[in-house]
Amino acid sequence: MFTTGTATDYNDLAERLNTFLTAKGSAFGLTYTGTGDGRLTDYSGGASSVAETFTITATSPTSFDVTGSVTGSIGPATVGTPFAHATLEFLISAGATAFVAGDQFVLSTAPKWTSLRRSRGCRLVATQGNEGTYAVQNLVDGKLNIWPFTTSSLTSRSWNIYTTVTLPQEVEITFFEPVTIAAYELTLHDTTGQGPNVWEMQYWDGGAWVTLDSRTGIIFYNGIPQTFTIASPVEATRYRWHITSLRYTQLHMGTLRMFRQSDGVDACFHEYAWKAPGNDGNSEIYTGLHGFERQDADYYDWEIAGMDGWLSGSRFYEQVGFQGNLYVPLWNAPIPYWFVCDGRRAVVVAKVSTQYEVAVFGLLEPYYSPGQWPYPLVLGGSMSHGEFSLWDDTDYRWSVTDNRHRIPTHADTGNAPIGTGERDPWDTQLRVRNLDGSWKAVEGSQLDSITSTPQTYYHILWPTRCGLSQLDPGPGATYDLWPVMPMLGDVGNGYNTPGQLPGVALVTGQDLSAETLIRQGAVDWIVIPNVFRVDRDDFCAVRLD
């Protein structure tokens, strides 16, 4: 199924995606045989969808019987009137040629995705330290003392004030929705002991700041979190950490976490995690996203992630089999979007200014049986940093124009260091989970070029790595849609092509423009350019089904 609309900003876009995935089951695989040329559109599952196939058969020019393989008959549908049931929704519209008895649509459904964690996060503003390497926003973005945040370029994961600290020093925490905070956790970043020792945690009641919790004489130790309970929690959107005294003369704080009373989740950290049910309704496919921002660098991004499982008590980056560091650069302004999903995967297309960002997460359409390749997870974004950039670097902005910023069907090594051996997973915009649980970086080009000969241990994307620059439309302006296949190089176990990207294809861009619709059978495909690039080999198409 798919939907389209306009989000108010990058945070709202994530919330809309969560609703799209978890509110209703999915409907997909639409086919049609018959005489009439009307269409079935606006289809989705319902709140109670299961894995089944529906036949929607005309009994007259204006009426259809709707029968599920599990649910059975769920009533007649009338042409021109939205059909709504707990397991399926759609609209049949008449065309120039009337339907006749026996015309038939076929459509499958899967259960809705399960929300494992939802937190819309917050925005911080401090009296000092809102810009630069050690800006206050670092406190809540979850940058733990683990890889990759321990690499030399990413150790700037704290809020540090090295100059004279203004007292009172205040950190205002504004959530994107009201939350009730039952406790909060603070961690010192280093061994200097440069932390506060007297403060209040306050909330805004609409007219004044009210104290929720007061602390005196607190001593922090390097990397050891301390949790403080709020005796009488209240619901609020704005909180404030009001610091009135320091142990020494500076501030070197690592993290601030604020735990919701309802479920103990850190409300400061912007994250979503989902379990997709598979199209069989019995699978467990784990993906998620983390939203992060820096107002001083003017970026507002998603990080796309996949996992092997989910532990409710573990943090985002600590989940088993975690793969991330794959980005979708967005902005803090309206974003037109297209969401597509079934029970196995989701595709997001977001329009930022005049360019297009794409995310893909879920399972490949497999070429192996589940017993041979049980979890062919794929992650695609439109920005990767082979060399990690500092968190205050504008390299995370949507306006970056180099080869780190490409959609996953045109993944590129960008400025990743070229050494011996296979690529690191974070070197390109498309990653595939191998049989052994390792992640492989798949490249469609190298520095926007397909002329170099790939090494046998490189993982390449066909047909991107071969190129469509000489391909024209067919007779009558018809367009072939080419499956996009990750081809894993020989890294000790031989070569493998585990499957193809689900619902995404390559198409020549000759005589096409962004958002053109290509009809194949009963379904439209929308044409999307490689971010801002418009050469004929810089286009893909996404199946709106």
HURAQUI-V164551 format. One record per residue. N is the residue number from 0. RES is the residue in one letter. D_FIRST is the distance of its C-alpha to the first C-alpha in Angstrom with 1 decimal. Layout:
n res d_first
N RES D_FIRST
N RES D_FIRST
//
This chain:
n res d_first
0 M 0.0
1 F 3.8
2 T 7.1
3 T 10.6
4 G 14.0
5 T 17.3
6 A 18.5
7 T 22.3
8 D 22.9
9 Y 21.9
10 N 22.3
11 D 20.2
12 L 17.4
13 A 17.5
14 E 17.6
15 R 14.6
16 L 12.7
17 N 14.3
18 T 13.3
19 F 9.6
20 L 10.0
21 T 12.7
22 A 12.7
23 K 10.3
24 G 9.1
25 S 5.7
26 A 5.1
27 F 5.5
28 G 8.8
29 L 9.4
30 T 13.1
31 Y 15.9
32 T 19.6
33 G 22.1
34 T 24.3
35 G 22.6
36 D 20.7
37 G 18.5
38 R 14.7
39 L 11.8
40 T 9.4
41 D 7.9
42 Y 6.2
43 S 5.5
44 G 8.1
45 G 11.3
46 A 14.0
47 S 15.5
48 S 12.9
49 V 14.6
50 A 14.1
51 E 14.7
52 T 14.1
53 F 14.3
54 T 16.5
55 I 16.5
56 T 19.9
57 A 21.9
58 T 25.2
59 S 26.3
60 P 25.3
61 T 23.8
62 S 22.8
63 F 20.4
64 D 20.8
65 V 17.8
66 T 18.7
67 G 17.2
68 S 18.9
69 V 19.6
70 T 19.4
71 G 21.2
72 S 21.5
73 I 19.7
74 G 21.3
75 P 21.3
76 A 18.8
77 T 20.6
78 V 19.8
79 G 19.4
80 T 18.8
81 P 15.5
82 F 15.1
83 A 14.7
84 H 15.6
85 A 15.6
86 T 13.4
87 L 11.0
88 E 10.4
89 F 10.2
90 L 12.8
91 I 15.0
92 S 17.2
93 A 20.5
94 G 21.6
95 A 25.1
96 T 25.6
97 A 25.3
98 F 23.4
99 V 25.9
100 A 26.2
101 G 24.4
102 D 21.6
103 Q 18.6
104 F 14.8
105 V 13.6
106 L 10.3
107 S 10.1
108 T 9.2
109 A 10.5
110 P 12.2
111 K 11.4
112 W 12.9
113 T 16.5
114 S 18.2
115 L 21.4
116 R 22.8
117 R 22.2
118 S 24.8
119 R 24.6
120 G 28.0
121 C 30.9
122 R 33.0
123 L 36.7
124 V 39.7
125 A 43.2
126 T 46.7
127 Q 47.0
128 G 44.9
129 N 41.7
130 E 41.8
131 G 42.5
132 T 42.2
133 Y 42.8
134 A 40.9
135 V 40.2
136 Q 36.4
137 N 37.0
138 L 37.9
139 V 34.3
140 D 32.2
141 G 32.8
142 K 34.9
143 L 36.7
144 N 39.9
145 I 38.0
146 W 36.9
147 P 35.8
148 F 37.2
149 T 40.6
150 T 40.7
151 S 43.3
152 S 41.0
153 L 39.0
154 T 41.8
155 S 41.5
156 R 39.3
157 S 41.6
158 W 43.0
159 N 46.6
160 I 49.3
161 Y 52.3
162 T 54.2
163 T 55.9
164 V 53.5
165 T 53.6
166 L 54.1
167 P 52.5
168 Q 49.5
169 E 46.3
170 V 42.6
171 E 40.4
172 I 37.0
173 T 34.4
174 F 31.2
175 F 28.0
176 E 28.1
177 P 31.1
178 V 31.9
179 T 34.8
180 I 36.6
181 A 38.7
182 A 40.1
183 Y 40.0
184 E 40.9
185 L 42.9
186 T 43.8
187 L 46.5
188 H 45.5
189 D 48.8
190 T 52.3
191 T 54.1
192 G 53.7
193 Q 52.8
194 G 50.9
195 P 51.4
196 N 53.7
197 V 53.5
198 W 50.5
199 E 48.6
200 M 44.9
201 Q 44.4
202 Y 41.8
203 W 41.7
204 D 42.2
205 G 41.8
206 G 45.4
207 A 46.8
208 W 46.1
209 V 46.8
210 T 47.7
211 L 45.7
212 D 47.4
213 S 50.5
214 R 51.7
215 T 55.0
216 G 56.6
217 I 53.4
218 I 53.8
219 F 50.9
220 Y 51.0
221 N 49.1
222 G 45.6
223 I 46.2
224 P 43.9
225 Q 45.5
226 T 43.6
227 F 44.9
228 T 44.1
229 I 43.8
230 A 45.9
231 S 44.4
232 P 40.7
233 V 39.4
234 E 36.0
235 A 36.0
236 T 34.1
237 R 37.1
238 Y 39.3
239 R 42.3
240 W 44.2
241 H 47.7
242 I 50.0
243 T 53.7
244 S 55.4
245 L 55.0
246 R 56.6
247 Y 57.7
248 T 57.1
249 Q 53.5
250 L 49.9
251 H 48.0
252 M 45.0
253 G 42.1
254 T 39.5
255 L 38.7
256 R 36.4
257 M 36.0
258 F 34.8
259 R 33.0
260 Q 34.9
261 S 31.9
262 D 30.8
263 G 33.0
264 V 30.3
265 D 31.7
266 A 30.4
267 C 31.7
268 F 29.4
269 H 26.0
270 E 23.6
271 Y 20.4
272 A 20.0
273 W 17.3
274 K 17.3
275 A 14.2
276 P 14.8
277 G 14.0
278 N 12.5
279 D 15.9
280 G 15.8
281 N 19.2
282 S 18.7
283 E 19.5
284 I 18.0
285 Y 19.4
286 T 18.4
287 G 19.2
288 L 20.4
289 H 23.7
290 G 24.3
291 F 27.9
292 E 29.9
293 R 33.4
294 Q 34.7
295 D 37.8
296 A 35.9
297 D 33.2
298 Y 30.2
299 Y 27.1
300 D 24.9
301 W 22.4
302 E 23.4
303 I 20.8
304 A 21.9
305 G 21.6
306 M 23.8
307 D 25.2
308 G 25.3
309 W 25.7
310 L 28.9
311 S 28.7
312 G 32.2
313 S 31.6
314 R 30.7
315 F 27.8
316 Y 29.9
317 E 31.6
318 Q 28.8
319 V 29.6
320 G 28.5
321 F 27.3
322 Q 26.3
323 G 25.8
324 N 27.7
325 L 24.8
326 Y 24.0
327 V 21.8
328 P 24.4
329 L 23.4
330 W 25.7
331 N 26.9
332 A 25.9
333 P 22.9
334 I 19.9
335 P 17.3
336 Y 14.0
337 W 10.6
338 F 8.2
339 V 5.6
340 C 5.6
341 D 6.5
342 G 9.9
343 R 11.9
344 R 11.0
345 A 9.7
346 V 10.5
347 V 12.1
348 V 13.9
349 A 16.6
350 K 19.4
351 V 22.8
352 S 25.5
353 T 25.1
354 Q 23.6
355 Y 20.3
356 E 19.5
357 V 16.9
358 A 16.1
359 V 14.7
360 F 15.2
361 G 14.9
362 L 16.2
363 L 17.1
364 E 16.5
365 P 20.0
366 Y 23.1
367 Y 24.9
368 S 24.7
369 P 23.9
370 G 27.6
371 Q 28.5
372 W 25.9
373 P 24.4
374 Y 22.6
375 P 21.5
376 L 20.1
377 V 19.4
378 L 19.5
379 G 19.4
380 G 20.5
381 S 22.4
382 M 25.8
383 S 28.1
384 H 31.8
385 G 33.8
386 E 36.7
387 F 35.6
388 S 36.5
389 L 38.2
390 W 36.0
391 D 37.7
392 D 37.0
393 T 35.2
394 D 33.8
395 Y 30.7
396 R 30.1
397 W 27.4
398 S 30.4
399 V 31.6
400 T 31.9
401 D 33.1
402 N 31.4
403 R 30.2
404 H 27.5
405 R 25.2
406 I 21.5
407 P 20.9
408 T 20.9
409 H 24.4
410 A 25.6
411 D 29.4
412 T 32.2
413 G 33.1
414 N 36.4
415 A 36.1
416 P 39.6
417 I 40.3
418 G 42.4
419 T 42.9
420 G 40.4
421 E 36.6
422 R 34.6
423 D 33.7
424 P 30.1
425 W 30.0
426 D 31.4
427 T 28.1
428 Q 24.6
429 L 23.1
430 R 24.2
431 V 23.8
432 R 25.2
433 N 28.0
434 L 29.2
435 D 31.8
436 G 29.5
437 S 30.7
438 W 28.4
439 K 28.8
440 A 28.6
441 V 27.2
442 E 28.6
443 G 27.8
444 S 31.0
445 Q 34.1
446 L 35.0
447 D 32.9
448 S 34.9
449 I 34.2
450 T 37.9
451 S 39.0
452 T 39.2
453 P 37.0
454 Q 38.9
455 T 38.3
456 Y 37.0
457 Y 34.4
458 H 30.7
459 I 29.3
460 L 26.1
461 W 26.2
462 P 26.4
463 T 26.5
464 R 29.9
465 C 31.2
466 G 30.1
467 L 28.7
468 S 31.4
469 Q 33.1
470 L 30.1
471 D 30.0
472 P 27.6
473 G 28.5
474 P 30.4
475 G 29.0
476 A 27.0
477 T 24.5
478 Y 22.7
479 D 22.3
480 L 19.5
481 W 21.1
482 P 19.6
483 V 20.5
484 M 22.6
485 P 24.4
486 M 27.9
487 L 29.9
488 G 33.6
489 D 36.5
490 V 37.3
491 G 39.3
492 N 37.0
493 G 36.6
494 Y 33.7
495 N 30.1
496 T 26.8
497 P 24.5
498 G 21.3
499 Q 19.1
500 L 16.5
501 P 13.0
502 G 11.1
503 V 13.9
504 A 17.0
505 L 20.3
506 V 21.5
507 T 24.9
508 G 25.0
509 Q 27.9
510 D 27.8
511 L 24.3
512 S 23.4
513 A 20.7
514 E 17.6
515 T 18.6
516 L 16.0
517 I 16.7
518 R 15.6
519 Q 15.6
520 G 15.6
521 A 12.9
522 V 10.5
523 D 11.5
524 W 12.3
525 I 13.6
526 V 17.0
527 I 18.0
528 P 21.6
529 N 23.2
530 V 23.6
531 F 26.3
532 R 27.6
533 V 27.7
534 D 29.6
535 R 28.2
536 D 27.3
537 D 25.4
538 F 22.0
539 C 18.7
540 A 15.6
541 V 11.9
542 R 9.5
543 L 6.8
544 D 4.6
//
